[in-house]
């Protein structure tokens, strides 16, 4: 059994696709899946928060919820500033997935953990206030701190790959879910609804734009950075 595990870990391509399968499966199951999917929620809400600071707005609160949804309550003067804040979430998640894949493909797994750790700590300082949000942020920060502290290269590589693949896959899945919501009820389509209120452009149009952009970033990630499947059998 130990020898089999060693052989599996020695095949980086096999490990990558096993982690991809686990990321797709695990994030769809109750409790544990929702916990790990919150990694992408964190990235999404961080985008709203960072854009708020960029346009000199005010962050009132950041909330991460147990159902993997989130909210960033902000104040900003002018419709253009509000527009930039509202549009930031989905594109940022998609681009972040692509950038983390770039780091992963170049062997910079530790950088990935530092980036995710930095983001969660910044959000805690800025304004995560709800109970689940604080629990998730503290526990996720501790996981990354322990990985860095013990400096086990195999554990760091697996964790960095797993977190990256969750962000890559869920950035697209969440955008597709938003599209479905915008078709069913445009008043409950999150960012797309907010953009509709700001611009007058239908929520479904924004949802389609987010889905297309996210799909493009996932396509580029797969094309440029996913290892060749033939490597599984080497």
Backbone as JSON, one array per atom type, in Angstrom:
{
  "sequence": "XXXXXXXXXXXXXXXXXXXXXXXXXXXXXXXXXXXXXXXXXXXXXXXXXXXXXXXXXXXXXXXXXXXXXXXXXXXXXXXXXXXXXXXXXXXXXXXXXXXXXXXXXXXXXXXXXXXXXXXXXXXXXXXXXXXXXXXXXXXXXXXXXXXXXXXXXXXXXXXXXXXXXXXXXXXXXXXXXXXXXXXXXXXXXXXXXXXXXXXXXXXXXXXXXXXXXXXXXXXXXXXXXXXXXXXXXX",
  "N": [[0.84, -1.21, 0.0], [1.91, 1.23, 0.87], [3.96, 1.44, -0.99], [2.47, 1.63, -3.35], [1.19, 4.09, -2.95], [3.43, 5.77, -2.95], [4.26, 5.43, -5.59], [2.1, 6.57, -6.94], [2.23, 9.24, -6.05], [4.63, 9.92, -7.17], [4.08, 10.24, -9.8], [3.38, 13.04, -11.24], [1.54, 14.02, -13.08], [-0.59, 12.21, -12.92], [-1.34, 12.65, -10.24], [-2.19, 15.3, -10.45], [-4.53, 15.09, -12.09], [-6.06, 13.39, -10.55], [-6.5, 15.04, -8.34], [-7.95, 17.01, -9.62], [-10.28, 15.6, -10.25], [-11.13, 15.02, -7.66], [-11.54, 17.62, -6.72], [-13.69, 18.42, -8.32], [-15.62, 16.57, -7.55], [-15.67, 16.59, -4.68], [-16.37, 19.22, -4.05], [-19.02, 19.3, -4.62], [-20.45, 17.98, -2.71], [-22.28, 17.9, 0.45], [-21.47, 20.07, 3.27], [-18.38, 19.47, 3.71], [-17.73, 19.91, 1.03], [-18.85, 22.43, 0.57], [-17.34, 23.92, 2.31], [-14.77, 23.91, 1.1], [-15.37, 25.02, -1.38], [-15.73, 27.6, -0.67], [-13.32, 28.83, -0.94], [-13.18, 29.89, -3.52], [-15.28, 31.67, -3.27], [-14.17, 33.44, -1.44], [-12.15, 34.62, -3.05], [-13.75, 35.88, -4.94], [-15.25, 37.74, -3.37], [-13.13, 39.2, -2.39], [-12.33, 40.53, -4.66], [-14.39, 42.43, -5.05], [-13.98, 43.9, -2.71], [-11.31, 44.86, -2.98], [-11.55, 46.38, -5.29], [-13.3, 48.31, -4.38], [-11.66, 49.71, -2.59], [-9.85, 50.64, -4.47], [-11.31, 52.53, -5.89], [-11.66, 54.43, -4.03], [-13.77, 53.95, -2.28], [-15.95, 52.84, 0.42], [-15.73, 50.08, 2.56], [-18.21, 48.33, 4.05], [-18.98, 45.83, 5.16], [-17.88, 42.4, 4.95], [-19.03, 39.29, 4.04], [-19.0, 35.8, 4.39], [-20.77, 32.92, 3.65], [-22.25, 29.83, 4.86], [-23.45, 28.42, 2.8], [-21.89, 28.77, 0.61], [-22.26, 31.19, -0.62], [-21.69, 34.76, -0.76], [-21.19, 38.15, 0.39], [-20.39, 41.54, -0.18], [-20.64, 44.48, 1.3], [-20.75, 47.77, 0.35], [-19.85, 51.29, 0.01], [-19.88, 53.81, -2.4], [-19.13, 56.67, -4.34], [-20.85, 57.82, -7.15], [-21.93, 56.38, -10.25], [-20.14, 55.07, -11.94], [-18.05, 54.18, -10.33], [-19.5, 52.43, -8.7], [-20.25, 50.63, -10.63], [-17.76, 49.48, -11.39], [-17.09, 48.2, -9.02], [-19.17, 46.33, -8.8], [-18.81, 44.73, -11.07], [-16.46, 43.42, -10.72], [-16.13, 40.88, -9.42], [-16.63, 38.15, -10.71], [-14.93, 38.14, -13.1], [-12.42, 38.55, -11.85], [-12.08, 36.24, -10.28], [-11.91, 34.34, -12.32], [-9.6, 35.17, -13.71], [-7.75, 34.97, -11.64], [-7.71, 32.2, -11.23], [-6.45, 31.42, -13.62], [-3.94, 32.71, -13.35], [-2.95, 31.45, -11.04], [-2.7, 28.87, -12.02], [-0.65, 29.3, -13.8], [1.46, 29.86, -12.0], [1.52, 27.39, -10.71], [2.26, 25.65, -12.78], [4.84, 26.39, -13.1], [6.14, 25.52, -10.9], [5.77, 26.95, -8.54], [4.43, 26.47, -6.05], [4.43, 27.21, -3.33], [4.21, 29.98, -3.43], [1.57, 30.21, -4.2], [0.16, 29.4, -1.91], [0.97, 31.46, -0.19], [-0.2, 33.68, -1.46], [-2.97, 33.1, -1.26], [-3.19, 32.95, 1.51], [-2.47, 35.58, 2.19], [-4.59, 37.02, 1.04], [-6.84, 36.1, 2.51], [-6.16, 36.96, 5.08], [-6.04, 39.72, 4.72], [-8.73, 40.25, 4.12], [-9.89, 39.56, 6.56], [-8.86, 41.55, 8.18], [-9.94, 43.78, 6.9], [-12.86, 43.56, 6.99], [-14.39, 41.13, 7.64], [-17.1, 39.92, 9.27], [-19.26, 38.26, 9.96], [-20.28, 35.24, 11.7], [-19.83, 32.6, 10.54], [-18.19, 33.36, 8.44], [-15.91, 34.35, 9.78], [-15.11, 32.02, 11.14], [-14.52, 30.37, 8.93], [-12.49, 31.85, 7.61], [-10.46, 32.03, 9.59], [-9.88, 29.3, 10.05], [-9.08, 28.48, 7.5], [-6.86, 30.11, 7.11], [-5.22, 29.07, 9.13], [-4.79, 26.46, 8.18], [-3.2, 26.98, 5.92], [-1.05, 28.3, 7.14], [0.01, 26.25, 8.74], [0.8, 24.44, 6.77], [2.83, 25.92, 5.54], [4.54, 26.24, 7.74], [5.37, 23.59, 8.5], [6.52, 22.82, 6.15], [6.44, 20.7, 4.27], [7.09, 19.42, 1.24], [5.57, 17.78, -0.46], [2.97, 17.88, 0.68], [2.49, 20.63, 0.48], [2.52, 20.95, -2.31], [0.31, 19.34, -3.07], [-1.81, 20.64, -1.7], [-1.68, 23.27, -2.79], [-2.16, 22.72, -5.48], [-4.72, 21.58, -5.31], [-6.3, 23.71, -4.2], [-5.98, 25.59, -6.24], [-7.2, 24.29, -8.43], [-9.8, 24.14, -7.52], [-10.52, 26.86, -7.58], [-10.21, 27.4, -10.32], [-12.12, 25.63, -11.53], [-14.5, 26.25, -10.14], [-14.84, 28.94, -10.67], [-15.87, 28.98, -13.22], [-18.14, 27.29, -12.95], [-19.68, 28.69, -11.03], [-20.24, 31.0, -12.47], [-21.85, 29.94, -14.48], [-23.98, 29.06, -12.95], [-24.92, 31.52, -12.1], [-25.89, 32.48, -14.54], [-28.08, 30.74, -14.95], [-29.67, 31.52, -12.78], [-30.17, 34.16, -13.49], [-31.84, 33.82, -15.64], [-34.02, 32.5, -14.54], [-34.89, 34.18, -12.43], [-34.44, 37.4, -12.51], [-34.13, 39.18, -10.48], [-32.76, 37.96, -8.48], [-30.15, 37.49, -9.11], [-27.66, 38.19, -8.12], [-24.57, 39.74, -8.68], [-25.11, 40.27, -11.36], [-27.69, 41.26, -11.26], [-27.25, 43.59, -9.77], [-25.64, 45.0, -11.59], [-27.46, 45.32, -13.63], [-29.22, 47.13, -12.41], [-27.55, 49.34, -12.22], [-26.72, 49.9, -14.86], [-28.85, 49.4, -16.59], [-28.79, 47.46, -18.48], [-29.88, 44.19, -19.29], [-29.92, 41.65, -16.73], [-29.37, 39.03, -17.53], [-27.73, 39.38, -19.72], [-25.35, 40.32, -18.6], [-24.73, 38.07, -17.09], [-24.27, 36.18, -19.1], [-22.01, 37.33, -20.27], [-20.16, 37.12, -18.13], [-20.05, 34.31, -17.93], [-19.02, 33.56, -20.44], [-16.51, 34.83, -20.41], [-15.33, 33.57, -18.2], [-15.32, 30.94, -19.12], [-13.53, 31.23, -21.23], [-11.13, 31.82, -19.85], [-10.79, 29.45, -18.43], [-10.5, 27.69, -20.55], [-8.06, 28.64, -21.64], [-6.4, 28.09, -19.48], [-6.52, 25.28, -19.39], [-5.53, 24.65, -21.93], [-2.93, 25.78, -21.93], [-1.66, 25.13, -19.48], [-2.49, 22.73, -18.26], [-1.31, 19.48, -17.61], [-0.16, 17.08, -20.07], [-2.26, 14.4, -20.85], [-1.13, 11.98, -21.51], [0.97, 11.68, -19.84], [0.08, 10.39, -17.6], [0.4, 7.69, -17.95], [3.05, 7.22, -18.03]],
  "CA": [[0.0, 0.0, 0.0], [2.82, 2.37, 0.94], [4.66, 1.51, -2.27], [1.5, 2.11, -4.33], [1.03, 5.52, -2.7], [4.65, 6.41, -3.41], [4.25, 5.41, -7.06], [1.11, 7.54, -7.38], [2.76, 10.58, -5.78], [5.77, 10.15, -8.06], [3.54, 10.61, -11.12], [2.75, 14.34, -11.0], [0.37, 14.17, -13.96], [-1.66, 11.41, -12.31], [-1.77, 13.37, -9.04], [-2.92, 16.49, -10.89], [-5.87, 14.76, -12.55], [-6.8, 12.87, -9.39], [-6.93, 16.21, -7.57], [-9.01, 17.65, -10.4], [-11.5, 14.8, -10.04], [-11.54, 15.23, -6.26], [-12.06, 18.99, -6.62], [-15.01, 18.46, -8.96], [-16.55, 15.74, -6.77], [-15.76, 17.0, -3.29], [-17.04, 20.52, -3.91], [-20.46, 19.16, -4.86], [-21.1, 17.27, -1.61], [-22.59, 18.81, 1.57], [-20.56, 20.41, 4.37], [-16.97, 19.56, 3.31], [-17.68, 20.52, -0.29], [-19.14, 23.86, 0.69], [-16.19, 24.55, 2.97], [-13.68, 24.12, 0.15], [-15.82, 25.94, -2.43], [-15.62, 28.96, -0.15], [-12.06, 29.41, -1.42], [-13.51, 30.74, -4.67], [-16.1, 32.77, -2.75], [-13.22, 34.41, -0.87], [-11.52, 35.34, -4.16], [-14.81, 36.72, -5.53], [-15.55, 38.87, -2.49], [-11.91, 40.02, -2.33], [-12.34, 41.4, -5.84], [-15.27, 43.57, -4.74], [-13.35, 44.71, -1.66], [-10.13, 45.55, -3.5], [-12.01, 47.4, -6.23], [-13.85, 49.38, -3.55], [-10.52, 50.51, -2.13], [-9.22, 51.27, -5.64], [-12.1, 53.69, -6.32], [-11.81, 55.26, -2.82], [-15.05, 53.7, -1.63], [-15.91, 52.38, 1.82], [-16.18, 48.72, 2.8], [-19.03, 48.24, 5.27], [-18.82, 44.48, 5.7], [-17.65, 41.28, 4.04], [-19.64, 38.11, 4.64], [-18.92, 34.5, 3.73], [-21.84, 32.12, 4.24], [-22.07, 28.37, 4.83], [-23.96, 27.87, 1.54], [-20.87, 29.2, -0.36], [-22.52, 32.53, -1.13], [-20.99, 35.8, -0.02], [-21.62, 39.51, 0.08], [-19.52, 42.64, 0.23], [-21.45, 45.69, 1.37], [-19.83, 48.89, 0.13], [-20.35, 52.61, -0.36], [-19.02, 54.48, -3.36], [-19.77, 57.81, -5.0], [-20.9, 57.79, -8.61], [-22.33, 55.11, -10.85], [-19.01, 54.37, -12.55], [-17.37, 53.47, -9.24], [-20.38, 51.32, -8.32], [-20.16, 49.67, -11.73], [-16.48, 48.77, -11.29], [-17.17, 47.31, -7.85], [-20.13, 45.25, -9.09], [-18.37, 43.86, -12.16], [-15.12, 42.88, -10.45], [-16.07, 39.56, -8.81], [-16.47, 36.97, -11.57], [-13.7, 38.2, -13.9], [-11.24, 38.42, -11.0], [-11.96, 34.82, -9.95], [-11.46, 33.63, -13.52], [-8.2, 35.54, -13.96], [-6.96, 34.42, -10.54], [-7.51, 30.79, -11.54], [-5.45, 31.35, -14.69], [-2.64, 33.11, -12.8], [-2.49, 30.4, -10.13], [-2.27, 27.76, -12.88], [0.68, 29.7, -14.3], [2.41, 29.63, -10.91], [1.58, 25.96, -10.47], [3.0, 25.01, -13.87], [6.24, 26.78, -12.97], [6.67, 24.99, -9.65], [5.71, 27.96, -7.48], [3.3, 26.11, -5.19], [4.48, 27.96, -2.08], [3.68, 31.31, -3.72], [0.12, 30.1, -4.23], [-0.3, 29.41, -0.52], [1.19, 32.81, 0.35], [-1.2, 34.56, -2.06], [-4.27, 32.81, -0.65], [-3.09, 33.34, 2.92], [-2.48, 37.05, 2.24], [-5.94, 37.5, 0.73], [-7.77, 35.84, 3.62], [-5.78, 37.82, 6.21], [-6.46, 41.09, 4.38], [-10.19, 40.32, 4.27], [-10.19, 39.55, 7.99], [-8.55, 42.89, 8.69], [-10.85, 44.77, 6.3], [-14.2, 43.6, 7.57], [-15.22, 39.93, 7.77], [-17.73, 40.09, 10.59], [-20.25, 37.24, 10.33], [-19.7, 34.13, 12.45], [-19.28, 31.58, 9.66], [-17.1, 33.97, 7.7], [-14.73, 34.39, 10.65], [-14.68, 30.63, 11.34], [-13.9, 29.86, 7.71], [-11.26, 32.59, 7.36], [-9.45, 31.65, 10.58], [-9.48, 27.91, 9.83], [-8.36, 28.41, 6.22], [-5.56, 30.73, 7.36], [-4.45, 28.12, 9.92], [-4.38, 25.38, 7.28], [-2.08, 27.46, 5.1], [0.09, 28.58, 8.02], [0.59, 24.96, 9.13], [1.48, 23.91, 5.59], [4.07, 26.68, 5.39], [5.4, 26.0, 8.9], [5.97, 22.26, 8.45], [7.35, 22.84, 4.94], [6.47, 19.41, 3.58], [6.92, 19.77, -0.17], [4.46, 17.01, -1.05], [1.72, 18.44, 1.2], [2.34, 21.96, -0.11], [2.18, 20.77, -3.72], [-1.06, 18.82, -3.16], [-2.74, 21.68, -1.26], [-1.68, 24.36, -3.76], [-2.84, 22.23, -6.69], [-6.13, 21.4, -4.99], [-6.93, 25.03, -4.08], [-5.97, 26.2, -7.57], [-8.19, 23.63, -9.27], [-11.12, 24.57, -7.03], [-10.77, 28.21, -8.09], [-10.37, 27.3, -11.78], [-13.38, 24.98, -11.89], [-15.68, 26.92, -9.57], [-15.03, 30.24, -11.31], [-16.77, 28.74, -14.35], [-19.41, 26.73, -12.48], [-20.45, 29.75, -10.38], [-20.74, 31.89, -13.53], [-22.96, 29.24, -15.14], [-25.11, 29.1, -12.0], [-25.45, 32.88, -12.18], [-26.68, 32.56, -15.77], [-29.35, 30.06, -14.7], [-30.44, 32.38, -11.87], [-30.61, 35.37, -14.23], [-32.95, 33.42, -16.52], [-35.17, 32.15, -13.7], [-35.37, 35.33, -11.66], [-33.39, 38.42, -12.68], [-33.98, 39.94, -9.23], [-31.96, 37.2, -7.54], [-28.95, 37.08, -9.85], [-26.45, 38.74, -7.53], [-23.84, 40.81, -9.35], [-25.78, 40.59, -12.62], [-28.82, 42.11, -10.88], [-26.7, 44.9, -9.4], [-25.2, 45.66, -12.82], [-28.69, 45.73, -14.32], [-29.71, 48.35, -11.74], [-26.63, 50.44, -12.49], [-26.57, 50.2, -16.29], [-30.07, 49.19, -17.35], [-28.59, 46.29, -19.35], [-30.49, 43.03, -18.62], [-29.05, 40.82, -15.9], [-28.95, 37.85, -18.26], [-26.62, 39.76, -20.6], [-24.15, 40.33, -17.77], [-24.45, 36.68, -16.72], [-23.66, 35.55, -20.28], [-20.66, 37.89, -20.39], [-19.33, 36.49, -17.11], [-19.87, 32.89, -18.26], [-18.13, 33.47, -21.61], [-15.16, 35.2, -19.98], [-14.83, 32.51, -17.33], [-15.04, 29.79, -19.99], [-12.31, 31.54, -21.98], [-9.98, 31.69, -18.96], [-10.62, 28.02, -18.16], [-9.95, 27.11, -21.8], [-6.64, 29.01, -21.72], [-5.71, 27.34, -18.43], [-6.42, 23.88, -19.83], [-4.67, 24.57, -23.12], [-1.55, 26.17, -21.7], [-1.03, 24.71, -18.24], [-2.83, 21.38, -17.82], [-0.33, 18.5, -18.14], [-0.61, 16.15, -21.1], [-2.84, 13.18, -20.27], [-0.25, 10.84, -21.76], [1.89, 11.56, -18.72], [-0.48, 9.49, -16.59], [0.82, 6.3, -18.21], [4.51, 7.15, -18.08]],
  "C": [[0.87, 1.26, 0.0], [3.55, 2.56, -0.37], [3.75, 2.05, -3.37], [1.31, 3.62, -4.2], [2.24, 6.3, -3.19], [4.7, 6.49, -4.92], [3.27, 6.44, -7.61], [1.65, 8.97, -7.22], [3.93, 10.92, -6.69], [5.32, 10.58, -9.45], [2.74, 11.91, -10.96], [1.51, 14.56, -11.87], [-0.83, 13.42, -13.4], [-2.22, 12.12, -11.09], [-2.61, 14.58, -9.42], [-4.36, 16.13, -11.27], [-6.71, 14.07, -11.47], [-7.33, 14.01, -8.53], [-8.02, 16.98, -8.3], [-10.34, 16.93, -10.2], [-12.04, 15.0, -8.63], [-12.15, 16.62, -6.09], [-13.47, 19.08, -7.2], [-16.05, 17.69, -8.13], [-16.77, 16.3, -5.37], [-16.54, 18.29, -3.12], [-18.53, 20.45, -4.19], [-21.18, 18.45, -3.72], [-21.33, 18.24, -0.44], [-21.42, 18.99, 2.52], [-19.12, 20.58, 3.88], [-16.83, 20.25, 1.96], [-17.9, 22.02, -0.23], [-18.0, 24.6, 1.37], [-15.11, 24.87, 1.95], [-14.1, 25.05, -0.99], [-15.74, 27.4, -1.98], [-14.3, 29.62, -0.5], [-12.34, 30.34, -2.6], [-14.39, 31.91, -4.24], [-15.21, 33.86, -2.16], [-12.59, 35.26, -1.97], [-12.52, 36.33, -4.76], [-15.07, 37.96, -4.67], [-14.33, 39.79, -2.32], [-11.86, 40.98, -3.5], [-13.21, 42.64, -5.61], [-14.61, 44.5, -3.72], [-12.17, 45.51, -2.2], [-10.52, 46.65, -4.49], [-12.62, 48.58, -5.48], [-12.74, 50.3, -3.06], [-9.9, 51.28, -3.3], [-9.98, 52.52, -6.08], [-12.41, 54.61, -5.13], [-13.2, 55.14, -2.2], [-14.86, 53.21, -0.21], [-16.46, 50.97, 1.91], [-16.94, 48.67, 4.12], [-18.86, 46.88, 5.93], [-18.56, 43.49, 4.58], [-18.19, 40.04, 4.73], [-19.41, 36.88, 3.76], [-19.91, 33.59, 4.43], [-21.62, 30.63, 4.02], [-22.57, 27.74, 3.54], [-23.07, 28.24, 0.35], [-21.17, 30.55, -1.01], [-21.73, 33.53, -0.29], [-21.55, 37.15, -0.38], [-20.58, 40.49, 0.58], [-20.35, 43.91, 0.15], [-20.51, 46.89, 1.32], [-20.6, 50.2, -0.08], [-19.36, 53.23, -1.32], [-19.8, 55.59, -4.05], [-19.71, 57.64, -6.52], [-21.2, 56.41, -9.15], [-21.15, 54.35, -11.44], [-18.25, 53.58, -11.5], [-18.19, 52.26, -8.81], [-20.33, 50.21, -9.37], [-18.88, 48.84, -11.63], [-16.49, 47.79, -10.12], [-18.04, 46.09, -8.17], [-19.59, 44.26, -10.11], [-17.11, 43.07, -11.82], [-15.09, 41.39, -10.09], [-15.77, 38.39, -9.73], [-15.23, 37.02, -12.45], [-12.44, 37.99, -13.06], [-11.02, 36.96, -10.62], [-11.4, 34.03, -11.13], [-10.0, 33.91, -13.81], [-7.29, 34.97, -12.88], [-6.69, 32.93, -10.77], [-6.43, 30.59, -12.58], [-4.05, 31.66, -14.16], [-2.08, 32.05, -11.85], [-2.05, 29.16, -10.91], [-0.89, 28.05, -13.46], [1.75, 29.44, -13.24], [2.61, 28.14, -10.67], [2.44, 25.26, -11.53], [4.48, 25.33, -13.82], [6.85, 26.37, -11.63], [6.65, 25.95, -8.48], [4.54, 27.71, -6.53], [3.27, 26.93, -3.89], [3.95, 29.38, -2.27], [2.15, 31.3, -3.7], [-0.45, 30.15, -2.82], [-0.14, 30.79, 0.1], [0.15, 33.79, -0.19], [-2.56, 34.35, -1.39], [-4.29, 33.21, 0.82], [-3.15, 34.86, 3.07], [-3.88, 37.59, 2.02], [-6.87, 37.3, 1.91], [-7.43, 36.71, 4.83], [-6.2, 39.27, 5.96], [-7.97, 41.25, 4.56], [-10.6, 40.32, 5.74], [-9.94, 40.92, 8.61], [-9.55, 43.92, 8.17], [-12.22, 44.75, 6.96], [-14.99, 42.31, 7.48], [-15.79, 39.95, 9.18], [-18.72, 38.98, 10.95], [-19.56, 36.0, 10.89], [-19.08, 33.07, 11.55], [-18.09, 32.12, 8.89], [-15.81, 33.99, 8.5], [-14.19, 32.98, 10.9], [-13.94, 30.14, 10.12], [-12.54, 30.54, 7.49], [-10.14, 32.17, 8.31], [-8.95, 30.22, 10.32], [-8.68, 27.77, 8.54], [-6.96, 29.01, 6.37], [-4.66, 29.76, 8.13], [-3.94, 26.96, 9.07], [-3.14, 25.79, 6.48], [-0.85, 27.75, 5.94], [0.78, 27.28, 8.44], [1.35, 24.32, 7.96], [2.83, 24.6, 5.39], [5.05, 26.34, 6.51], [6.11, 24.64, 8.81], [6.78, 22.03, 7.17], [7.53, 21.46, 4.31], [6.13, 19.65, 2.11], [5.76, 19.04, -0.83], [3.12, 17.58, -0.61], [1.46, 19.82, 0.6], [1.9, 21.86, -1.57], [0.73, 20.31, -3.89], [-2.06, 19.91, -2.8], [-2.83, 22.81, -2.28], [-2.4, 23.96, -5.04], [-4.34, 22.12, -6.46], [-6.86, 22.74, -4.92], [-7.04, 25.71, -5.45], [-7.07, 25.61, -8.45], [-9.61, 23.95, -8.81], [-11.47, 25.94, -7.6], [-11.02, 28.18, -9.6], [-11.75, 26.76, -12.14], [-14.58, 25.76, -11.38], [-15.88, 28.31, -10.14], [-15.97, 30.1, -12.5], [-18.13, 28.24, -13.87], [-20.28, 27.82, -11.85], [-21.0, 30.74, -11.4], [-21.91, 31.25, -14.27], [-24.2, 29.22, -14.25], [-25.75, 30.48, -12.03], [-26.31, 33.06, -13.42], [-28.05, 31.92, -15.58], [-30.25, 30.93, -13.81], [-30.97, 33.6, -12.61], [-31.76, 35.07, -15.17], [-34.2, 33.16, -15.69], [-35.77, 33.35, -12.98], [-34.28, 36.41, -11.67], [-33.17, 39.25, -11.41], [-33.09, 39.22, -8.22], [-30.66, 36.7, -8.17], [-27.7, 37.83, -9.39], [-25.83, 39.91, -8.27], [-24.52, 41.24, -10.65], [-26.98, 41.5, -12.36], [-28.33, 43.51, -10.53], [-26.25, 45.68, -10.64], [-26.39, 46.11, -13.66], [-29.24, 47.03, -13.74], [-28.85, 49.56, -12.08], [-26.67, 50.87, -13.95], [-27.86, 50.12, -17.1], [-29.97, 48.02, -18.32], [-29.11, 45.05, -18.61], [-29.48, 42.18, -17.87], [-28.52, 39.61, -16.66], [-27.79, 38.16, -19.21], [-25.31, 39.78, -19.83], [-23.75, 38.91, -17.39], [-23.79, 35.94, -17.89], [-22.23, 36.03, -20.45], [-19.71, 37.25, -19.38], [-19.02, 35.03, -17.47], [-18.9, 32.71, -19.43], [-16.69, 33.78, -21.21], [-14.55, 34.11, -19.11], [-14.48, 31.27, -18.14], [-13.76, 30.0, -20.78], [-11.08, 31.34, -21.1], [-9.72, 30.22, -18.6], [-10.02, 27.33, -19.38], [-8.46, 27.4, -21.93], [-5.82, 28.26, -20.68], [-5.48, 25.89, -18.85], [-5.43, 23.75, -20.98], [-3.2, 24.8, -22.79], [-0.89, 25.46, -20.52], [-1.43, 23.32, -17.74], [-1.82, 20.39, -18.42], [-0.97, 17.55, -19.15], [-1.08, 14.85, -20.46], [-1.96, 11.95, -20.47], [0.71, 10.6, -20.6], [1.39, 10.65, -17.62], [0.09, 8.08, -16.72], [2.33, 6.14, -18.3], [5.09, 6.59, -16.78]]
}
